[in-house]
Amino acid sequence: MKNSVSDKKKSDISLSSSIGVVKGVGPKKQEVLESVGIKTIQDLLGWFPRRYLDRNLTENILLKQGESVTLILEVIDSYLAHGKKSRLVVSAKTKNNEPISLVFFRGIQFFRRVFQPGILVAVTGKLEYFRGFQLMHPDYEVLSYGGNSDISEDDLPESIHTGRIIPLYPTTEAMRDEHLNSRELRKLIHSALKLLEGRIQEILPAQVIKKRNLMDRAQAYNEIHFPTEDELLGRARTRFKYEELYYFNLLIEYKRSQRAKVPRVLWPLPESKTAKDLIKNLPFELTPDQKESLAKISEWTKSDTPAAILLQGDVGSGKTLVALLTALKYTDNQVQVCMVAPTEILARQHYQTVMNFLGNMPFLRIELLVGKEPKKTRAEKIFRIKTGESLFIIGTHSVFQEDVIFKDLGLAIIDEQHKFGVEQRETLRAKGKNPDILAMTATPIPRTLCLTLYGDLELVTLKNRPAGRIPIKTLWFTEGKRSGVYKSIQKYVSQGRQCYIVYPLVEESEKSDLKSCIEAYETLRKDVFPEFKVGLLHGKMETSEKDRVMKLFQQNEIQILVSTTVIEVGVDVPNASVMVIEHSDRFGISQLHQLRGRVGRGKHESFCILISDSKITEEARYRIQALVDSDDGFFLSEADLKLRGPGELLGVRQSGLPDFKIADLREDSQWIEISREDANQFGNLGDLEKSEIISRFSEGALLFSN
């Protein structure tokens, strides 16, 4: 494997050429670079700096101890000094003839060969004083070997390590082992840019470049790696952020176009009589958002191609009812519906909610399919699903299994859909006859994330809450106020209300967390609330025991439920009016908001009490205060996005969010919307075949499958 272009004409080199053609990349370096995804020159140029250091020349300065400086020096001589530790001392002078020493404790023989008398060097480091000013192991760049101290700045050769704004790059341990540090990466990228000089083609439409006043691609690559000034560096970064978002939006549009080619099989479907009867019999009126959402969904599901819809709504906004009324259109016409939830508790809650809504209406052949069931029971359910006898199937991950076969699946409802992987969602879709997809989330998603992650879906948002809902009062107390909190719980439970007390449970400390929860339950049951029935619920319990505890709580035979976060979503007990969240500083904003939403579902005034230690981080204070200040899930999701970023907010593994190299969904909201507008106006789906774009978005294969 050769690391030069001797066997390949320079004119044949392009961005898609192997990294091995770059000067300085030998077989071992190539192997390490390829292991981190740097296989082509484009990959190398797309390895953007993580930050920059300003190493512009320090001019007209009176040297001061402790200051970081970048100076041009002429080397006078060097000598080996002995003491506790031998060192090389290089004597030099500034252009103002101020003496300064460069001191090296390591690599003495190497530096002795580099710093020959008469050479001109640019050095960067922190000034120290010991018998005169000195720089210890400074960064350096040899500028001239001629010993010409009268050389002007205009005559200096190009410097890439000092005397300018220099880039610092992300590196891995394997890269560092092969000496692929920032200094070495600068050399490789500089060589690559020289190799491609005059041959980096523009890939954005000319109209877009002009309309948005974007820097051209070739200049942007040079400025982002070797900035000449701050303003141009900013423009280069903007250029690549825009480019990344523009082509991502074009890929979203491609996904839409692919879906438009898929014909609907189970079509047309008349409106549902059962849904109309249910609406008439409801003890309340649908909210304006629910009515508008149902109208939009009905319209989309009349098209010739399958619909893909994201139904998002704040806690308690009535998503399940909208999903049920949508599902009845299918079941009334003997078309199967499958609703899948991430946890068994949530699946059972949906099943119970649906049964409660339908009341005395004709039996609609509803099936609950969860994980741990007797073989015979499961086999009977699977048979009824396969023959079409069961029309509305509510389940967990168990519905993805191969033995679950649908006769006529026309609608897949995926609740808390971001907790399912792309492949799982595809598995369910493939079980039907080009079914409509209704994805639901109780985690309000900021607009910028919706435009990127779910830009190919039709978006329906529920913000209004059902009439009569009383706002939840959120209070924050430290440990010193615990006795007062317990008195408040006694007061409300004595009045017939119920209470949740929730403890954190995270994988890293699961055993100790669970132990703390169980120990707290024993203390609360025996010592704090002996006059009330206290129950315990956590994910490690057997399904039958969890069901028993939840049923007792729903029937008010348990007044205080001590629980882990298994009750985060879906649990609906209208009589519960107090939510106490222990160690609230360990929860994220979204999780706190979801837990708070378990109360405030009835006619009584409700409270969410956040308890934390008095000494917590500033970030934890920000999260807790956000909950105290607002009960608007969309406002809180924006706050969460600023704090944690999109990957963490949605769950990195399951989010399906691409690994943007430079665009930041927290900071670049304006460019997300602008690039989406431009991609729709000027975009050409044929551009996606360009090698540069295929290479950049190769990880999107699953993201953009149908």
Salt bridges, closest charged atoms under 4 A:
ASP7 OD2 - LYS2 NZ 2.98
GLU59 OE1 - LYS95 NZ 3.37
ASP139 OD2 - ARG55 NH2 2.42
GLU158 OE1 - HIS190 NE2 3.12
GLU158 OE1 - LYS194 NZ 3.61
GLU184 OE1 - LYS187 NZ 3.69
GLU202 OE2 - ARG239 NH1 2.79
GLU243 OE1 - ARG217 NE 3.14
GLU243 OE1 - ARG239 NH2 2.61
GLU244 OE2 - ARG696 NH2 2.31
GLU271 OE2 - LYS329 NZ 3.77
ASP277 OD2 - LYS273 NZ 2.86
GLU285 OE2 - LYS291 NZ 2.56
GLU292 OE2 - LYS296 NZ 3.45
ASP314 OD2 - ARG465 NH2 3.38
ASP314 OD1 - HIS593 NE2 2.66
GLU344 OE2 - ARG348 NE 3.25
GLU367 OE1 - ARG384 NE 2.81
GLU373 OE2 - LYS381 NZ 2.47
ASP403 OD1 - ARG378 NH2 3.19
ASP408 OD1 - LYS433 NZ 2.64
ASP415 OD2 - HIS350 NE2 2.58
GLU416 OE1 - HIS418 NE2 3.91
GLU426 OE2 - ARG429 NH2 3.16
ASP436 OD2 - ARG264 NH1 2.84
ASP456 OD2 - LYS255 NZ 3.27
ASP456 OD2 - ARG259 NH2 3.20
GLU458 OE2 - ARG256 NH1 3.50
GLU479 OE2 - ARG482 NH2 2.94
GLU510 OE2 - LYS540 NZ 2.86
ASP513 OD2 - ARG586 NH2 2.94
GLU522 OE1 - ARG525 NH2 2.71
GLU522 OE1 - LYS526 NZ 3.72
GLU545 OE2 - ARG548 NH2 2.82
ASP547 OD2 - ARG348 NE 3.23
ASP572 OD2 - ARG601 NH1 3.62
GLU582 OE2 - ARG482 NH1 2.71
GLU605 OE2 - LYS473 NZ 3.02
GLU619 OE2 - ARG623 NH1 3.09
ASP631 OD2 - ARG465 NH1 3.48
ASP640 OD2 - ARG644 NH2 2.95
ASP664 OD1 - ARG666 NE 3.50
ASP668 OD1 - LYS241 NZ 3.15
GLU673 OE2 - ARG447 NE 2.91
GLU677 OE2 - LYS211 NZ 3.40
GLU677 OE2 - ARG212 NH2 3.49
ASP678 OD1 - LYS211 NZ 3.43
ASP678 OD2 - ARG212 NE 2.81
ASP687 OD1 - LYS690 NZ 3.75
GLU699 OE2 - ARG696 NH1 2.89
